[in-house]
Amino acid sequence: MLRRTMAEFDVKAGLQHVLKRIDEVLLQRPKEVQAARPLLVAVSKTKPAEAVIEAYEGGQRDFGENYVQELEEKSRHPDILAKCPDIRWHFIGHMQSNKINKILSVPNLHMIQTVDSEKLATKLDAAWSKRQPTPEEPLQVLIQINTSGEDVKSGIEAKDAPALYQYIKSNLKHLNLMGIMTIGAFGFDYSNGPNPDFVSLMQVHRSICEAHSLAPDSVLVSMGMSNDFDKAIEMGSTVVRVGSSIFGHRAAKV
Ligand SMILES: *Cc1c(COP(=O)(O)O)cnc(C)c1O
C-alpha cells in the first residue's frame, strides 16, 4: 500500500510552497478575524514513509492520516521512528469504535480530529484512561462537524455540535477538547462567494466561544485542504490539512 506508484515529487518544494502561501494569506487576512497562525497538518495518506521523512527534514512536524491501518504501519515504520522523533500524528479519518485501541496505541499520536458523537467520545475517554502506562496528558481531540449535511460524510450536525462540546467539556476528563473540524463538500466554486461549509463552521465556533466565554483564538478551527486552505485561513481557520499540494497527487484509492 505504501509503495511509490508515480513519478517522484519534490516534497520539500511542495512544503515550502504551501508555507509561503500561508504567510501571504496571513498578511491579507482581515483584521477582524481573531485567529492564531494556522497549524499546517501534512496529510500523507497513500504516500510512502520516505515522503514523510522528506517533509520532516524540511521542518514539518504535524502529519495527518485517515486510514487506521496505514497510520499504524507508518507510525511504526523503523525509518520514521529513527528519523522523526518529534513527529506528531493526527488521525483525520472516520472513527469506528472497534478501532479505538489501535488508534490510541499509535506512537506519537497527537490529536484525533474526528470525534462526532457522545458515544464515541465516551469510549475514547475510557480507553485513554485505561492505557498503560497511564498517559500523562489528556488526549487532544476535535469535534468533526458535517457542515455540508451530506449523508456519506461523518460528523455531527452543526446544530448539535455545541451540546457535544458541552458534554465532553463537563464529563470527559481524559479528553482535551481543542476545537472543531469540518471536511465540507468537494468542488465548491469560489466564484459563488464564501464557502458555506466554512461559514457554517465559523458560526459553530462563535456560538461555542460565546456559550463558554472563551477567546476566539483559544478554540481551534480545522478547515481547508489543498484547493482551499487559503480561503479557509482568510475566514479564520487555525488548522489546515494539506495533502496533494505537499506530496503530489494521490493515485485513486482502490
Ligand atoms: C485527504 C484529506 C485531506 C487533504 O486533502 P488534499 O486535497 O490532498 O489536500 C484533508 N483532510 C482530510 C480529512 C482528508 O481525508
The ligand as a Tripos MOL2 file, in Angstrom:
@<TRIPOS>MOLECULE
LIG
   15    15     1     0     0
SMALL
NO_CHARGES

@<TRIPOS>ATOM
      1 C1         -7.1610   13.7000    2.1530 C.3       1 LIG1
      2 C2         -7.6270   14.6410    3.1930 C.ar      1 LIG1
      3 C3         -7.1000   15.9490    3.2660 C.ar      1 LIG1
      4 C4         -6.0840   16.5040    2.2960 C.3       1 LIG1
      5 O1         -6.6040   16.5990    1.0040 O.3       1 LIG1
      6 P1         -5.7920   17.3390   -0.1720 P.3       1 LIG1
      7 O2         -6.8490   17.7830   -1.0930 O.co2     1 LIG1
      8 O3         -4.8810   16.3290   -0.7570 O.co2     1 LIG1
      9 O4         -5.0450   18.4710    0.4340 O.co2     1 LIG1
     10 C5         -7.5560   16.7530    4.2930 C.ar      1 LIG1
     11 N1         -8.4590   16.3280    5.2040 N.ar      1 LIG1
     12 C6         -8.9680   15.0910    5.1690 C.ar      1 LIG1
     13 C7         -9.9550   14.6870    6.2030 C.3       1 LIG1
     14 C8         -8.5880   14.2160    4.1560 C.ar      1 LIG1
     15 O5         -9.1280   12.9940    4.1200 O.3       1 LIG1
@<TRIPOS>BOND
     1     1     2 1
     2     2     3 ar
     3     2    14 ar
     4     3     4 1
     5     3    10 ar
     6     4     5 1
     7     5     6 1
     8     6     7 2
     9     6     8 1
    10     6     9 1
    11    10    11 ar
    12    11    12 ar
    13    12    13 1
    14    12    14 ar
    15    14    15 1
@<TRIPOS>SUBSTRUCTURE
     1 LIG1         1 GROUP 0 **** ****
